[in-house]
């Protein structure tokens, strides 16, 4: 499974009163888009995206665990120290899923609030794991094993959708094992096996296997 990120360039900012009378800051806009080629030449089928949004809503949004970070993380795991917001809603409008997220009073949430106060142009970037298969006209189709890590990270460079993360993750795969993603460096493993002599092959294979098991 590959780490997949998609960036949306435009979100709007909302201020709402809470039950205590305090003001809460939200971002809102299209977080996920189906049946349309994006800038990374990837496309999600509506059924694939809807199924995953339904799961993500039940397991994360409704339980208040749908968190997002500030910046472009290079793993599918959520780093709690970098959390800036909580996704509170994903609603379908045709082939688009409109999201809403509350900016939290965390260190990184405070940075986001400062950006907004000073007119910084922010975007959101979804982050998930899934397989890709070739489609027509050079498109890659995201498969039904797609799983969202977060519906939205907040990014300040929407003109470069996912390029930084894609560059870092080239040649790496992730496996979903016992409820979490484990990184597998495929290229490094292939290099070690190619360099090994016939006498060393069993030892190298055992070392690679033990390294993988240690991450579980």
NORNOR-V372189 format. One record per residue. N is the residue number from 0. RES is the residue in one letter. PHI is phi as a letter, one per 40 degrees, with the letter a starting at -180 (none if undefined). OMEGA is omega in degrees with one decimal (none if undefined). Layout:
[[N;RES;PHI;OMEGA] [N;RES;PHI;OMEGA]]
//
This chain:
[[0;X;none;-179.5] [1;X;c;171.0] [2;X;c;-174.6] [3;X;b;175.5] [4;X;b;178.0] [5;X;b;-176.2] [6;X;b;173.7] [7;X;b;-169.6] [8;X;c;-172.6] [9;X;b;170.7] [10;X;b;176.8] [11;X;b;-176.5] [12;X;b;-179.0] [13;X;b;172.8] [14;X;b;-178.5] [15;X;b;177.5] [16;X;c;176.8] [17;X;c;179.7] [18;X;c;-179.6] [19;X;c;-179.6] [20;X;g;178.7] [21;X;c;178.6] [22;X;c;176.7] [23;X;b;-178.8] [24;X;c;179.7] [25;X;b;165.5] [26;X;b;-177.9] [27;X;a;178.1] [28;X;i;177.4] [29;X;c;-179.6] [30;X;c;-175.8] [31;X;a;-177.4] [32;X;b;179.2] [33;X;b;174.0] [34;X;f;180.0] [35;X;a;178.2] [36;X;c;178.3] [37;X;c;-175.7] [38;X;c;177.9] [39;X;c;-179.3] [40;X;f;174.1] [41;X;b;178.4] [42;X;a;175.6] [43;X;b;170.4] [44;X;c;-176.8] [45;X;c;-179.4] [46;X;c;179.4] [47;X;c;-176.1] [48;X;c;-178.9] [49;X;c;179.0] [50;X;c;-178.6] [51;X;c;176.2] [52;X;c;177.6] [53;X;c;178.8] [54;X;c;-178.7] [55;X;c;178.9] [56;X;c;-178.2] [57;X;c;-171.9] [58;X;c;-173.8] [59;X;b;-176.5] [60;X;c;-176.9] [61;X;c;178.3] [62;X;b;178.2] [63;X;f;176.2] [64;X;b;-177.8] [65;X;c;-174.2] [66;X;b;176.4] [67;X;b;-175.9] [68;X;b;171.4] [69;X;c;177.5] [70;X;h;-176.2] [71;X;b;176.7] [72;X;c;-177.6] [73;X;b;175.7] [74;X;b;178.0] [75;X;c;-178.6] [76;X;c;176.7] [77;X;c;175.9] [78;X;c;-174.6] [79;X;c;179.9] [80;X;c;-177.5] [81;X;b;-177.5] [82;X;c;-179.5] [83;X;b;-174.1] [84;X;a;177.8] [85;X;b;178.1] [86;X;c;-175.8] [87;X;b;-175.0] [88;X;a;167.6] [89;X;b;-179.4] [90;X;b;-176.5] [91;X;c;171.2] [92;X;b;-175.0] [93;X;g;179.4] [94;X;c;-177.2] [95;X;b;175.1] [96;X;b;-178.6] [97;X;c;-178.5] [98;X;b;175.8] [99;X;b;-177.5] [100;X;b;179.1] [101;X;c;176.4] [102;X;c;-174.8] [103;X;c;179.3] [104;X;c;176.6] [105;X;b;177.6] [106;X;d;-179.9] [107;X;c;173.2] [108;X;c;177.2] [109;X;c;176.6] [110;X;c;178.2] [111;X;c;179.1] [112;X;d;178.8] [113;X;c;176.1] [114;X;d;-177.6] [115;X;c;179.2] [116;X;d;-177.0] [117;X;b;172.3] [118;X;g;178.4] [119;X;c;179.0] [120;X;c;-177.4] [121;X;b;173.4] [122;X;b;176.0] [123;X;b;-179.1] [124;X;b;175.5] [125;X;c;-177.9] [126;X;a;-178.5] [127;X;a;-180.0] [128;X;b;178.4] [129;X;a;176.0] [130;X;c;178.9] [131;X;b;172.7] [132;X;b;-179.0] [133;X;c;174.7] [134;X;b;-179.7] [135;X;c;175.0] [136;X;f;175.5] [137;X;g;179.4] [138;X;c;168.9] [139;X;b;-177.7] [140;X;b;177.9] [141;X;c;-172.7] [142;X;c;-173.2] [143;X;c;176.8] [144;X;c;-178.2] [145;X;c;176.9] [146;X;b;178.2] [147;X;c;166.8] [148;X;c;171.5] [149;X;a;177.9] [150;X;c;-177.7] [151;X;a;158.7] [152;X;c;177.9] [153;X;c;-177.4] [154;X;b;-179.2] [155;X;b;179.2] [156;X;b;-174.9] [157;X;c;179.7] [158;X;c;179.9] [159;X;b;-171.3] [160;X;c;171.6] [161;X;g;-172.2] [162;X;c;-177.7] [163;X;c;-179.8] [164;X;c;-179.2] [165;X;d;179.3] [166;X;c;179.8] [167;X;c;-170.9] [168;X;c;-178.7] [169;X;d;178.3] [170;X;g;180.0] [171;X;b;177.7] [172;X;b;177.6] [173;X;b;175.4] [174;X;b;177.0] [175;X;c;-174.1] [176;X;b;175.6] [177;X;f;172.5] [178;X;g;177.6] [179;X;a;-179.3] [180;X;c;179.6] [181;X;b;-177.9] [182;X;c;176.2] [183;X;b;-179.2] [184;X;c;-174.0] [185;X;c;-176.7] [186;X;c;-179.5] [187;X;c;178.7] [188;X;c;179.0] [189;X;c;-179.5] [190;X;c;-178.8] [191;X;c;-179.9] [192;X;c;179.5] [193;X;c;-176.9] [194;X;c;-175.2] [195;X;c;173.4] [196;X;c;-178.8] [197;X;c;179.4] [198;X;c;-176.9] [199;X;c;-169.9] [200;X;d;-179.0] [201;X;c;-179.8] [202;X;c;179.5] [203;X;c;179.2] [204;X;c;178.8] [205;X;c;178.5] [206;X;c;179.4] [207;X;c;179.4] [208;X;c;179.9] [209;X;c;177.8] [210;X;c;178.3] [211;X;c;-178.6] [212;X;c;-178.2] [213;X;c;-179.0] [214;X;c;-176.2] [215;X;c;none]]
//
